[in-house]
Amino acid sequence: MSLARVLAADTAGGSFQKAHEYAGIALAGATPISLLSKNGGVIQKMSDLVLAFAIPVHMHISTNACVTDYLPKAARGPARAAVLGCSLVTYLGLMKLNLAGPGITRTVTGLWSRPAKK
């Protein structure tokens, strides 16, 4: 797999379209599983790892499609490089959240919980 194909992931062929489709399926499956599983349990942690991989893959390919549709050809190269950088930073941030923090699910559900009284 060449860097040029990764940069132009939306037009790089069938393997990237399949990756986008599988990432969408993973998001559709892992999201309810992680929300309905035991808080901090193994299933939730596995779902968080699936989400940490599927979110950046889906984001990268979808955002590249927007770059193709809305930017002139001269601006696509730098925009695609920026998209790749954002995708990598997103992956690293989500993995750090999973491995060194509470995980994606507990972080997101924490947005709707009240802080503990001191």
MDTraj code that builds the backbone (N, CA, C; nanometers):
import mdtraj as md
import numpy as np

residues = "MET SER LEU ALA ARG VAL LEU ALA ALA ASP THR ALA GLY GLY SER PHE GLN LYS ALA HIS GLU TYR ALA GLY ILE ALA LEU ALA GLY ALA THR PRO ILE SER LEU LEU SER LYS ASN GLY GLY VAL ILE GLN LYS MET SER ASP LEU VAL LEU ALA PHE ALA ILE PRO VAL HIS MET HIS ILE SER THR ASN ALA CYS VAL THR ASP TYR LEU PRO LYS ALA ALA ARG GLY PRO ALA ARG ALA ALA VAL LEU GLY CYS SER LEU VAL THR TYR LEU GLY LEU MET LYS LEU ASN LEU ALA GLY PRO GLY ILE THR ARG THR VAL THR GLY LEU TRP SER ARG PRO ALA LYS LYS".split()
xyz = np.array([
    [0.0851, -0.1168, 0.0000],
    [0.0000, 0.0000, 0.0000],
    [0.0900, 0.1235, 0.0000],
    [0.0706, 0.2078, -0.0970],
    [0.1547, 0.3263, -0.1089],
    [0.0921, 0.4454, -0.0361],
    [0.1768, 0.5418, -0.0049],
    [0.1300, 0.6624, 0.0619],
    [0.0315, 0.7389, -0.0269],
    [0.0535, 0.7362, -0.1575],
    [-0.0375, 0.8053, -0.2496],
    [-0.1784, 0.7473, -0.2408],
    [-0.1888, 0.6154, -0.2260],
    [-0.3213, 0.5529, -0.2137],
    [-0.3864, 0.5878, -0.0810],
    [-0.3076, 0.5953, 0.0252],
    [-0.3630, 0.6316, 0.1555],
    [-0.4093, 0.7765, 0.1541],
    [-0.3317, 0.8635, 0.0898],
    [-0.3697, 1.0046, 0.0834],
    [-0.4986, 1.0236, 0.0042],
    [-0.5165, 0.9471, -0.1014],
    [-0.6379, 0.9579, -0.1836],
    [-0.7285, 0.8385, -0.1565],
    [-0.7585, 0.8152, -0.0307],
    [-0.8281, 0.6935, 0.0108],
    [-0.9677, 0.6801, -0.0494],
    [-1.0325, 0.7891, -0.0812],
    [-1.1683, 0.7802, -0.1343],
    [-1.1708, 0.7338, -0.2794],
    [-1.0636, 0.7559, -0.3540],
    [-1.0591, 0.7184, -0.4958],
    [-0.9549, 0.6112, -0.5238],
    [-0.8987, 0.5487, -0.4198],
    [-0.7865, 0.4570, -0.4373],
    [-0.8271, 0.3145, -0.4728],
    [-0.9539, 0.2867, -0.4819],
    [-0.9940, 0.1536, -0.5250],
    [-1.0837, 0.0814, -0.4260],
    [-1.1142, -0.0404, -0.4642],
    [-1.2102, -0.1207, -0.3906],
    [-1.1701, -0.1564, -0.2490],
    [-1.0403, -0.1746, -0.2249],
    [-0.9987, -0.2132, -0.0899],
    [-1.0291, -0.1024, 0.0110],
    [-1.0162, 0.0216, -0.0305],
    [-1.0468, 0.1319, 0.0604],
    [-1.1981, 0.1479, 0.0774],
    [-1.2729, 0.1203, -0.0282],
    [-1.4191, 0.1254, -0.0160],
    [-1.4680, 0.0163, 0.0792],
    [-1.4055, -0.1013, 0.0725],
    [-1.4407, -0.2087, 0.1658],
    [-1.4020, -0.1705, 0.3081],
    [-1.2849, -0.1083, 0.3250],
    [-1.2421, -0.0647, 0.4584],
    [-1.3418, 0.0361, 0.5154],
    [-1.3902, 0.1273, 0.4314],
    [-1.4893, 0.2256, 0.4748],
    [-1.6189, 0.1563, 0.5155],
    [-1.6606, 0.0587, 0.4364],
    [-1.7830, -0.0154, 0.4668],
    [-1.7675, -0.0938, 0.5968],
    [-1.6567, -0.1631, 0.6143],
    [-1.6341, -0.2408, 0.7358],
    [-1.6208, -0.1503, 0.8590],
    [-1.5607, -0.0331, 0.8416],
    [-1.5506, 0.0611, 0.9536],
    [-1.6900, 0.1081, 0.9957],
    [-1.7762, 0.1325, 0.8986],
    [-1.9134, 0.1718, 0.9303],
    [-1.9888, 0.0620, 1.0030],
    [-1.9694, -0.0620, 0.9595],
    [-2.0329, -0.1750, 1.0258],
    [-1.9791, -0.1894, 1.1683],
    [-1.8481, -0.1728, 1.1841],
    [-1.7871, -0.1812, 1.3175],
    [-1.8417, -0.0725, 1.4098],
    [-1.8590, 0.0480, 1.3567],
    [-1.9152, 0.1567, 1.4375],
    [-2.0595, 0.1260, 1.4771],
    [-2.1366, 0.0728, 1.3825],
    [-2.2769, 0.0411, 1.4106],
    [-2.2898, -0.0720, 1.5120],
    [-2.1929, -0.1635, 1.5141],
    [-2.1991, -0.2736, 1.6096],
    [-2.1366, -0.2411, 1.7434],
    [-2.0201, -0.1765, 1.7411],
    [-1.9459, -0.1533, 1.8654],
    [-2.0107, -0.0468, 1.9533],
    [-2.0778, 0.0494, 1.8932],
    [-2.1371, 0.1571, 1.9733],
    [-2.2438, 0.1060, 2.0701],
    [-2.3462, 0.0342, 2.0225],
    [-2.4449, -0.0139, 2.1204],
    [-2.3884, -0.1199, 2.2154],
    [-2.2969, -0.2020, 2.1659],
    [-2.2369, -0.3035, 2.2536],
    [-2.1630, -0.2363, 2.3684],
    [-2.0858, -0.1328, 2.3366],
    [-2.0092, -0.0656, 2.4420],
    [-2.0997, 0.0081, 2.5400],
    [-2.2087, 0.0632, 2.4902],
    [-2.3001, 0.1362, 2.5789],
    [-2.3815, 0.0432, 2.6682],
    [-2.4115, -0.0767, 2.6194],
    [-2.4958, -0.1688, 2.6947],
    [-2.4166, -0.2670, 2.7804],
    [-2.2859, -0.2727, 2.7616],
    [-2.2047, -0.3673, 2.8381],
    [-2.1712, -0.3120, 2.9763],
    [-2.1180, -0.3999, 3.0603],
    [-2.0816, -0.3622, 3.1968],
    [-1.9769, -0.2515, 3.1938],
    [-1.9977, -0.1503, 3.2752],
    [-1.9077, -0.0354, 3.2803],
    [-1.7680, -0.0790, 3.3255],
    [-1.6699, -0.0612, 3.2393],
    [-1.5329, -0.0994, 3.2708],
    [-1.5026, -0.2455, 3.2464],
    [-1.5971, -0.3193, 3.1915],
    [-1.5784, -0.4616, 3.1681],
    [-1.4959, -0.4900, 3.0429],
    [-1.4647, -0.6162, 3.0231],
    [-1.3820, -0.6585, 2.9100],
    [-1.4513, -0.6284, 2.7772],
    [-1.5803, -0.6533, 2.7697],
    [-1.6532, -0.6285, 2.6447],
    [-1.6491, -0.4799, 2.6102],
    [-1.6680, -0.3952, 2.7095],
    [-1.6624, -0.2515, 2.6849],
    [-1.5224, -0.2090, 2.6399],
    [-1.4204, -0.2646, 2.7004],
    [-1.2832, -0.2301, 2.6623],
    [-1.2522, -0.2753, 2.5197],
    [-1.2994, -0.3946, 2.4823],
    [-1.2791, -0.4424, 2.3455],
    [-1.3553, -0.3542, 2.2463],
    [-1.4755, -0.3166, 2.2812],
    [-1.5538, -0.2277, 2.1953],
    [-1.4848, -0.0924, 2.1795],
    [-1.4262, -0.0429, 2.2871],
    [-1.3527, 0.0835, 2.2801],
    [-1.2330, 0.0735, 2.1856],
    [-1.1659, -0.0408, 2.1858],
    [-1.0530, -0.0590, 2.0940],
    [-1.1007, -0.0645, 1.9488],
    [-1.2141, -0.1301, 1.9258],
    [-1.2718, -0.1323, 1.7909],
    [-1.3080, 0.0098, 1.7474],
    [-1.3691, 0.0859, 1.8368],
    [-1.4050, 0.2243, 1.8051],
    [-1.2819, 0.3100, 1.7771],
    [-1.1745, 0.2871, 1.8530],
    [-1.0527, 0.3661, 1.8347],
    [-0.9899, 0.3428, 1.6981],
    [-1.0138, 0.2276, 1.6393],
    [-0.9624, 0.2005, 1.5049],
    [-1.0635, 0.2416, 1.3977],
    [-1.1911, 0.2104, 1.4192],
    [-1.2933, 0.2335, 1.3166],
    [-1.3233, 0.3819, 1.2960],
    [-1.3218, 0.4602, 1.4028],
    [-1.3534, 0.6035, 1.3888],
    [-1.2537, 0.6738, 1.2968],
    [-1.1221, 0.6616, 1.3183],
    [-1.0290, 0.7311, 1.2285],
    [-1.0311, 0.6782, 1.0852],
    [-1.0507, 0.5472, 1.0664],
    [-1.0565, 0.4919, 0.9302],
    [-1.1766, 0.5499, 0.8570],
    [-1.2918, 0.5449, 0.9204],
    [-1.4135, 0.5976, 0.8585],
    [-1.4011, 0.7480, 0.8342],
    [-1.3466, 0.8190, 0.9314],
    [-1.3279, 0.9633, 0.9200],
    [-1.2331, 0.9975, 0.8048],
    [-1.1223, 0.9240, 0.7950],
    [-1.0216, 0.9532, 0.6936],
    [-1.0785, 0.9378, 0.5522],
    [-1.1448, 0.8276, 0.5274],
    [-1.1975, 0.8024, 0.3927],
    [-1.3116, 0.8983, 0.3607],
    [-1.3994, 0.9244, 0.4571],
    [-1.5116, 1.0166, 0.4338],
    [-1.4639, 1.1591, 0.4110],
    [-1.3668, 1.2033, 0.4885],
    [-1.3169, 1.3396, 0.4722],
    [-1.2435, 1.3550, 0.3395],
    [-1.1750, 1.2503, 0.2961],
    [-1.1115, 1.2544, 0.1649],
    [-1.2140, 1.2672, 0.0529],
    [-1.3310, 1.2075, 0.0708],
    [-1.4376, 1.2233, -0.0276],
    [-1.4828, 1.3689, -0.0339],
    [-1.4894, 1.4363, 0.0811],
    [-1.5244, 1.5790, 0.0828],
    [-1.4167, 1.6620, 0.0133],
    [-1.2905, 1.6259, 0.0354],
    [-1.1799, 1.6967, -0.0311],
    [-1.1938, 1.6820, -0.1822],
    [-1.2222, 1.5611, -0.2279],
    [-1.2381, 1.5376, -0.3722],
    [-1.3557, 1.6164, -0.4279],
    [-1.4654, 1.6213, -0.3556],
    [-1.5869, 1.6852, -0.4056],
    [-1.5804, 1.8376, -0.4046],
    [-1.5128, 1.8962, -0.3054],
    [-1.5281, 2.0398, -0.2851],
    [-1.4028, 2.1237, -0.3049],
    [-1.2863, 2.0636, -0.3172],
    [-1.1646, 2.1435, -0.3344],
    [-1.1137, 2.1337, -0.4770],
    [-1.0549, 2.2423, -0.5271],
    [-0.9933, 2.2339, -0.6600],
    [-0.8726, 2.1398, -0.6561],
    [-0.8369, 2.0860, -0.7724],
    [-0.7288, 1.9870, -0.7782],
    [-0.5985, 2.0384, -0.7188],
    [-0.5690, 2.1643, -0.7343],
    [-0.4430, 2.2194, -0.6827],
    [-0.4361, 2.2167, -0.5301],
    [-0.5493, 2.2212, -0.4645],
    [-0.5509, 2.2251, -0.3179],
    [-0.5682, 2.0871, -0.2549],
    [-0.5928, 1.9854, -0.3355],
    [-0.6228, 1.8536, -0.2801],
    [-0.5030, 1.7883, -0.2120],
    [-0.3848, 1.8029, -0.2682],
    [-0.2661, 1.7395, -0.2094],
    [-0.2400, 1.7848, -0.0665],
    [-0.2270, 1.9158, -0.0420],
    [-0.2076, 1.9609, 0.0960],
    [-0.3253, 1.9277, 0.1879],
    [-0.4465, 1.9345, 0.1344],
    [-0.5633, 1.9020, 0.2167],
    [-0.5632, 1.7544, 0.2552],
    [-0.5262, 1.6678, 0.1627],
    [-0.5204, 1.5241, 0.1921],
    [-0.4125, 1.4938, 0.2961],
    [-0.2998, 1.5643, 0.2882],
    [-0.1942, 1.5463, 0.3889],
    [-0.2448, 1.5901, 0.5268],
    [-0.3199, 1.6994, 0.5307],
    [-0.3764, 1.7457, 0.6575],
    [-0.4786, 1.6458, 0.7111],
    [-0.5579, 1.5882, 0.6235],
    [-0.6559, 1.4871, 0.6648],
    [-0.5840, 1.3653, 0.7225],
    [-0.4759, 1.3224, 0.6585],
    [-0.4001, 1.2089, 0.7100],
    [-0.3430, 1.2406, 0.8478],
    [-0.2901, 1.3607, 0.8644],
    [-0.2379, 1.4012, 0.9953],
    [-0.3460, 1.4011, 1.1014],
    [-0.4625, 1.4546, 1.0681],
    [-0.5743, 1.4553, 1.1640],
    [-0.6204, 1.3140, 1.1968],
    [-0.6212, 1.2270, 1.0982],
    [-0.6620, 1.0881, 1.1211],
    [-0.5643, 1.0179, 1.2151],
    [-0.4350, 1.0406, 1.1949],
    [-0.3339, 0.9790, 1.2817],
    [-0.3424, 1.0330, 1.4238],
    [-0.3597, 1.1639, 1.4378],
    [-0.3709, 1.2237, 1.5711],
    [-0.4977, 1.1735, 1.6409],
    [-0.6052, 1.1587, 1.5665],
    [-0.7294, 1.1061, 1.6236],
    [-0.7091, 0.9637, 1.6741],
    [-0.6447, 0.8800, 1.5920],
    [-0.6187, 0.7418, 1.6335],
    [-0.5329, 0.7386, 1.7598],
    [-0.4255, 0.8150, 1.7604],
    [-0.3369, 0.8156, 1.8768],
    [-0.4085, 0.8668, 2.0022],
    [-0.4902, 0.9701, 1.9868],
    [-0.5644, 1.0244, 2.1006],
    [-0.6660, 0.9261, 2.1555],
    [-0.7370, 0.8581, 2.0664],
    [-0.8361, 0.7602, 2.1124],
    [-0.7682, 0.6397, 2.1788],
    [-0.6545, 0.5980, 2.1247],
    [-0.5823, 0.4871, 2.1871],
    [-0.5280, 0.5272, 2.3237],
    [-0.4798, 0.6506, 2.3359],
    [-0.4320, 0.6965, 2.4666],
    [-0.5477, 0.7002, 2.5662],
    [-0.6620, 0.7470, 2.5199],
    [-0.7805, 0.7502, 2.6053],
    [-0.8187, 0.6091, 2.6513],
    [-0.8047, 0.5110, 2.5617],
    [-0.8379, 0.3729, 2.5969],
    [-0.7337, 0.3084, 2.6873],
    [-0.6065, 0.3313, 2.6593],
    [-0.5004, 0.2606, 2.7308],
    [-0.4564, 0.3297, 2.8597],
    [-0.4632, 0.4624, 2.8636],
    [-0.4160, 0.5355, 2.9812],
    [-0.5283, 0.6091, 3.0542],
    [-0.6484, 0.6033, 3.0006],
    [-0.7595, 0.6753, 3.0620],
    [-0.8786, 0.5838, 3.0810],
    [-0.9952, 0.6419, 3.0965],
    [-1.1151, 0.5625, 3.1234],
    [-1.1720, 0.4905, 3.0010],
    [-1.1309, 0.5260, 2.8825],
    [-1.1855, 0.4666, 2.7611],
    [-1.2845, 0.5595, 2.6943],
    [-1.3136, 0.5299, 2.5692],
    [-1.4029, 0.6154, 2.4904],
    [-1.5433, 0.6161, 2.5488],
    [-1.5975, 0.4989, 2.5768],
    [-1.7361, 0.4893, 2.6226],
    [-1.7566, 0.5612, 2.7548],
    [-1.6704, 0.5355, 2.8515],
    [-1.6863, 0.5996, 2.9827],
    [-1.6639, 0.7500, 2.9736],
    [-1.5777, 0.7938, 2.8823],
    [-1.5563, 0.9372, 2.8654],
    [-1.6808, 1.0038, 2.8067],
    [-1.7365, 0.9428, 2.7035],
    [-1.8546, 1.0018, 2.6391],
    [-1.9758, 0.9955, 2.7317],
    [-1.9984, 0.8821, 2.7972],
    [-2.1132, 0.8743, 2.8881],
    [-2.0937, 0.9643, 3.0093],
    [-1.9704, 0.9946, 3.0433],
    [-1.9430, 1.0863, 3.1536],
    [-1.9899, 1.2280, 3.1262],
    [-2.0094, 1.2604, 2.9997],
    [-2.0606, 1.3932, 2.9652],
    [-2.2028, 1.4135, 3.0158],
    [-2.2779, 1.3040, 3.0372],
    [-2.4156, 1.3127, 3.0820],
    [-2.4330, 1.2771, 3.2291],
    [-2.3258, 1.2518, 3.2998],
    [-2.3398, 1.2200, 3.4420],
    [-2.3009, 1.3411, 3.5263],
    [-2.3602, 1.3448, 3.6400],
    [-2.3319, 1.4561, 3.7317],
    [-2.1996, 1.4300, 3.8020],
    [-2.1243, 1.5340, 3.8265],
    [-1.9983, 1.5145, 3.9004],
    [-2.0280, 1.4689, 4.0428],
    [-1.9351, 1.3901, 4.0959],
    [-1.9506, 1.3411, 4.2331],
    [-1.9394, 1.4574, 4.3314],
    [-2.0283, 1.4570, 4.4298],
    [-2.0255, 1.5646, 4.5308],
    [-1.9105, 1.5410, 4.6261],
    [-1.8460, 1.6493, 4.6617],
    [-1.7321, 1.6388, 4.7537],
    [-1.7687, 1.6864, 4.8902],
])
top = md.Topology()
chain = top.add_chain()
for i, resn in enumerate(residues, 1):
    res = top.add_residue(resn, chain, resSeq=i)
    for name in ("N", "CA", "C"):
        top.add_atom(name, md.element.get_by_symbol(name[0]), res)
traj = md.Trajectory(xyz[None], top)
